[in-house]
Amino acid sequence: MPLLANVSGTAQSIPLGEPDFVMLECALQSQYQSGAAELVTQSQLVEKVLALPLMQQQFASLSPSQVAKRFAQYAEVKAISEFAPVDPPSITPKALAADDTLFDTMLDAMSQLRIGTHFAISFATDGFCAWSAQAQDFIALSALDVMVLLSFGEGKSISEILTTKAPLGVAYDTYLARISAWHQLGLLADEKTNIAKTAPVLTPFSTSTASALPIPAKWQDALTEDKIPVYFVPHMENHFPLALGVLYSALIAYQDGALLDKFQFVPLNYLEPNALFNGPYRKFGAGVWLFSNYMWSIDVNMQISQAVKQYSGNFTIHGGPSTPDYQQACEDFLTEHTSVDVAVHGEGEITITEVVEALSAIAKPNTPHKRDIQADNHALAQVTGITYREAMTGRFIRTGSRERMKSPDAVPSPYLSGLFDEYQGRVEAAIIETNRGCPYGCTFCDWGSATNQKIRKFDLQRVKDEITWIGQNKIRVMWIADANYGLYDRDIEISQFIVDTKAQYGYPQEIVVNYTKNSTWRLVEIIKIFSDGGIIGQGIISIQTTDEQTLEVINRKNIRTQRYDELAQAFTDLNLPLSTDLMMGLPGQTVASFTADLQRYIDMDVSIKAYPTQLLPNSPMAEPGYMEKYEIKTDEHSFLTSTYSYTPADMQRMNALYDVYVMADGYSLLRYVLRYMQWEHGVMAGTLLANLLDDCQAEPDAYPLLTWAVRYFNEDKSMPSGWASFYQELYAYMCARYALTPSSPTHAQSALATVISVNQAAMPDDALQYPYTVDLVHDFVAYFTQNAAERLPLESFGPASMTFTDPNKLSIVDLNSAQYDSHQYFWELHSAVARPKSLAEFAA
């Protein structure tokens, strides 16, 4: 539904219907008529509106009081004024001439069209208008024009629109020609190419693995036996649940199948909770339920666990990184979640076999649940690495710590054993491990502490066989769940094998990894292999922060910052995509140190993704003494809100600064302006971003399109009225805010204007055709790529042209349908100075 609002968002928006356009047009023509000394009165406006033929023919049911009330609402949101305008709008739009030879291509009446991405209706001196990037001018529109244009919305045929609007007096042939003209001007765009259909078509996964174990792959095919059923509870449809698969594999392999005589392991199929209870549970009855808790799954797991315990006789076991390990935290967890019988700490593959072995059943043949599952408390007490609730007393018993497995290959691969052959979820991603462990003890992370630091590798052939399985079964995304991929020479070999697998089977198409912290050449080689092989991926520097005080507090001093700088330079030299991870809200951090981190990577021209710090229950940061020492406070979702080094207000400021960074440098709306102002006017990028944020908060209507960008662009990905208006406003803001004075009479066509032109041309626009070339007063490519130590001012460079292309189809796809978990910002068009990017999945 169309909304009447100013783009800065300071005035309340009003939903508009078709009569509104007629009334607003009348008000605008009356308000800004040539030579008018004062506005017509509201009562005169009401009379004029009601006398209009279109109002009498189509909207005769509107009473004078209703029209008057509507005008009062327009005035409340400052769409119209009670006083004559001192400085009326200067927009003088271009009218479409009936014989204009520019518009000689008539569209087919069945063409599907939609409103252009950056389309917005603006007020002009005598009605409405909209910006055309093709014409580089505003195009005049009548109230009827607006009604027709807005009817296209997100894609309708011309014939459908004109048939619907015929009662308004819309002449079919006239408006068919007008719509064709609007299309050529970019006000309307082609629905078939501009509305992305990029979401992967996923079907329930079903395959047959040659090396599969001789066990049923679907729960429907499993016979009902007089055994204790063991249920596995996946939480995500689109990922194979590797952790549960490994537990399943460990249980059936334990002592050459010793548990199979007593337990029936229900096939690992994805089912919604209701289907799980109405299907397998109704068939097999009460049993043992296994849950693997992560921060993204624990809420739904606890809901299912609670539902399970509503049925008599069931026994629940919870493990995973979000099952608390610290004693008091675990007891608090068990107290809060009475549905949990056993909490498993650390690696679970061996622990789960011993816990399950300690369970038995008391038959209840005349009940729906068939049996009660009970634990042998004496046997449980001998199982290391758990906390459990004693059935009789309700006491919590914590056993000793468990040593890690000496070899991760002791448990067979669930992929190669066929355990996911009938998973049935619409699968998009598979997770593998090539090694397990982490040599670092960063306090915010539970990886190093959970694995006691020593790294243990999986057999290389097993890893390759799993990659082959993923390729053969056409799994689009592959996660490598190592803490430090690229730490070993063999990781280069594995990367090449992934590329070779894609070449053979077409899959996987995208890789998600956690790259190693202290390596340079291996990581460069790996990313080069992925890039050359057409795998979607990028180098990611997990820097978190470069602030020395914060690094000391979070126990990250042993990771050398200079290695990151070496890595960034290597990626720059090879023109490979690179981004960095930062964290907001680490203890020790301040607004100043976070801004310094932003500044550092803007200077290095490396894209930044920043994440709020979340307190993981098993991380060193969650240790009570650590929390007390550094005054750590969290919200209901365990995100840090304050520490000894920053207040809640500081945390809000860091979030706001990052949001402005994402718009300005991530999506590149101010990318070149930021650097020009820093290089030639000494205004540091971090300072400019902070000033822009403060100015838009203090006076949002002074530069409304800048305010729109600060407040809404990251979510909306559009610029109302087009890029030209935004960059004209940006030019005016920069000159006023930083007192830029012309260095020559042609300054308006000189340095800053050149930078503005480049930044504008870099923005994708579905009203333009690509490649797109702009002529510049100064050679911006030569200026941008010159040696920083010898940088000459932009005005010293002669004229040149610059070409922009769109290999990622950014101008014609819906960017809400972007690729899976990308660290890259897919927005800026490609040019000789654009940051390198891998090919987007939606452009492949």
BELUR-V826336 format. One record per residue. N is the residue number from 1. D_LAST is the distance of its C-alpha to the last C-alpha in whole Angstrom. Layout:
n = [N;N]
d_last = [D_LAST;D_LAST]
This chain:
n = [1;2;3;4;5;6;7;8;9;10;11;12;13;14;15;16;17;18;19;20;21;22;23;24;25;26;27;28;29;30;31;32;33;34;35;36;37;38;39;40;41;42;43;44;45;46;47;48;49;50;51;52;53;54;55;56;57;58;59;60;61;62;63;64;65;66;67;68;69;70;71;72;73;74;75;76;77;78;79;80;81;82;83;84;85;86;87;88;89;90;91;92;93;94;95;96;97;98;99;100;101;102;103;104;105;106;107;108;109;110;111;112;113;114;115;116;117;118;119;120;121;122;123;124;125;126;127;128;129;130;131;132;133;134;135;136;137;138;139;140;141;142;143;144;145;146;147;148;149;150;151;152;153;154;155;156;157;158;159;160;161;162;163;164;165;166;167;168;169;170;171;172;173;174;175;176;177;178;179;180;181;182;183;184;185;186;187;188;189;190;191;192;193;194;195;196;197;198;199;200;201;202;203;204;205;206;207;208;209;210;211;212;213;214;215;216;217;218;219;220;221;222;223;224;225;226;227;228;229;230;231;232;233;234;235;236;237;238;239;240;241;242;243;244;245;246;247;248;249;250;251;252;253;254;255;256;257;258;259;260;261;262;263;264;265;266;267;268;269;270;271;272;273;274;275;276;277;278;279;280;281;282;283;284;285;286;287;288;289;290;291;292;293;294;295;296;297;298;299;300;301;302;303;304;305;306;307;308;309;310;311;312;313;314;315;316;317;318;319;320;321;322;323;324;325;326;327;328;329;330;331;332;333;334;335;336;337;338;339;340;341;342;343;344;345;346;347;348;349;350;351;352;353;354;355;356;357;358;359;360;361;362;363;364;365;366;367;368;369;370;371;372;373;374;375;376;377;378;379;380;381;382;383;384;385;386;387;388;389;390;391;392;393;394;395;396;397;398;399;400;401;402;403;404;405;406;407;408;409;410;411;412;413;414;415;416;417;418;419;420;421;422;423;424;425;426;427;428;429;430;431;432;433;434;435;436;437;438;439;440;441;442;443;444;445;446;447;448;449;450;451;452;453;454;455;456;457;458;459;460;461;462;463;464;465;466;467;468;469;470;471;472;473;474;475;476;477;478;479;480;481;482;483;484;485;486;487;488;489;490;491;492;493;494;495;496;497;498;499;500;501;502;503;504;505;506;507;508;509;510;511;512;513;514;515;516;517;518;519;520;521;522;523;524;525;526;527;528;529;530;531;532;533;534;535;536;537;538;539;540;541;542;543;544;545;546;547;548;549;550;551;552;553;554;555;556;557;558;559;560;561;562;563;564;565;566;567;568;569;570;571;572;573;574;575;576;577;578;579;580;581;582;583;584;585;586;587;588;589;590;591;592;593;594;595;596;597;598;599;600;601;602;603;604;605;606;607;608;609;610;611;612;613;614;615;616;617;618;619;620;621;622;623;624;625;626;627;628;629;630;631;632;633;634;635;636;637;638;639;640;641;642;643;644;645;646;647;648;649;650;651;652;653;654;655;656;657;658;659;660;661;662;663;664;665;666;667;668;669;670;671;672;673;674;675;676;677;678;679;680;681;682;683;684;685;686;687;688;689;690;691;692;693;694;695;696;697;698;699;700;701;702;703;704;705;706;707;708;709;710;711;712;713;714;715;716;717;718;719;720;721;722;723;724;725;726;727;728;729;730;731;732;733;734;735;736;737;738;739;740;741;742;743;744;745;746;747;748;749;750;751;752;753;754;755;756;757;758;759;760;761;762;763;764;765;766;767;768;769;770;771;772;773;774;775;776;777;778;779;780;781;782;783;784;785;786;787;788;789;790;791;792;793;794;795;796;797;798;799;800;801;802;803;804;805;806;807;808;809;810;811;812;813;814;815;816;817;818;819;820;821;822;823;824;825;826;827;828;829;830;831;832;833;834;835;836;837;838;839;840;841;842;843;844]
d_last = [34;34;36;39;38;38;35;36;37;41;42;42;39;41;39;40;41;41;45;44;42;46;48;46;46;49;50;48;50;53;52;51;53;55;58;58;60;59;57;58;59;57;60;59;56;56;59;56;53;55;57;53;53;50;51;54;52;49;50;54;54;53;56;58;57;54;53;55;53;50;51;52;49;47;50;49;45;47;45;48;51;55;56;55;52;54;50;49;45;44;42;43;40;39;41;39;41;42;42;39;38;34;34;34;31;32;29;30;31;29;26;24;24;24;25;23;22;25;28;31;35;37;41;42;46;47;44;40;37;33;32;30;27;28;31;32;34;35;36;39;39;41;42;41;38;37;37;35;32;32;32;29;27;24;24;27;28;31;33;33;34;36;38;38;39;42;45;44;45;42;43;40;40;40;37;35;36;35;32;31;32;30;27;27;28;25;27;26;22;20;20;17;14;16;16;13;13;10;13;12;15;17;20;23;23;25;26;28;29;31;33;33;37;39;39;38;34;35;37;39;39;41;45;47;49;52;50;49;45;42;40;36;35;31;30;26;24;21;22;24;28;28;31;33;32;33;37;37;36;39;41;41;42;45;48;46;46;49;48;47;50;51;47;45;41;39;36;33;31;29;32;32;36;38;36;37;41;41;40;40;43;45;45;46;48;48;47;45;42;39;37;35;35;32;32;29;31;35;36;35;36;39;39;39;42;44;44;44;47;49;49;52;52;48;48;45;43;41;39;36;36;37;40;42;44;47;50;51;47;47;50;49;46;48;51;48;46;49;47;46;48;47;45;43;43;41;39;40;39;43;44;43;45;48;48;47;50;52;52;54;54;58;58;58;58;59;56;53;51;53;54;54;52;54;54;57;57;59;56;53;55;55;51;50;47;48;49;51;53;56;57;60;61;57;58;54;55;53;53;52;49;47;46;43;42;43;40;37;36;39;37;35;32;31;28;30;33;31;31;28;28;29;28;27;25;21;20;16;18;20;23;24;27;28;31;33;35;35;37;37;39;38;40;37;35;36;35;37;40;39;38;41;39;40;36;36;34;32;33;30;30;30;27;25;26;25;21;22;23;19;17;20;19;16;16;12;14;17;20;22;25;27;29;28;26;26;30;31;30;29;26;25;25;23;20;20;21;18;16;18;17;14;14;17;16;12;13;13;10;11;15;17;21;24;24;28;30;32;30;29;28;27;24;23;23;21;18;18;18;15;13;14;13;9;10;10;13;16;20;22;25;27;30;31;34;36;39;42;44;41;40;44;44;41;42;39;41;40;37;37;35;36;33;30;31;31;28;26;28;26;23;24;25;22;20;18;17;20;21;24;26;29;32;34;37;38;42;43;40;42;40;41;39;36;36;37;34;31;33;33;29;29;31;29;26;24;22;24;24;27;28;32;34;35;38;37;40;40;39;42;42;43;46;49;51;48;47;51;51;48;49;45;45;42;41;41;37;38;37;39;41;43;45;48;46;44;45;43;43;42;39;38;38;36;33;34;33;30;29;30;28;25;25;27;25;22;21;23;25;28;26;28;31;32;32;34;36;37;37;39;41;41;40;38;34;35;38;37;34;37;39;37;37;40;41;38;40;44;43;40;41;42;38;37;33;33;35;32;29;31;32;29;26;24;24;24;21;23;26;29;30;28;27;30;33;31;31;35;36;34;36;39;39;39;42;44;43;43;46;44;46;46;46;47;48;44;43;41;39;39;37;36;35;33;31;31;29;27;26;26;24;21;21;18;20;19;22;21;19;17;18;21;24;27;31;32;36;35;32;30;28;31;33;30;29;33;35;35;39;40;38;39;39;37;40;41;38;38;36;32;29;25;22;19;16;13;9;8;9;12;15;14;12;15;14;16;13;12;10;13;16;15;17;16;16;14;16;17;16;16;19;21;23;20;19;16;13;10;7;6;5;6;4;0]
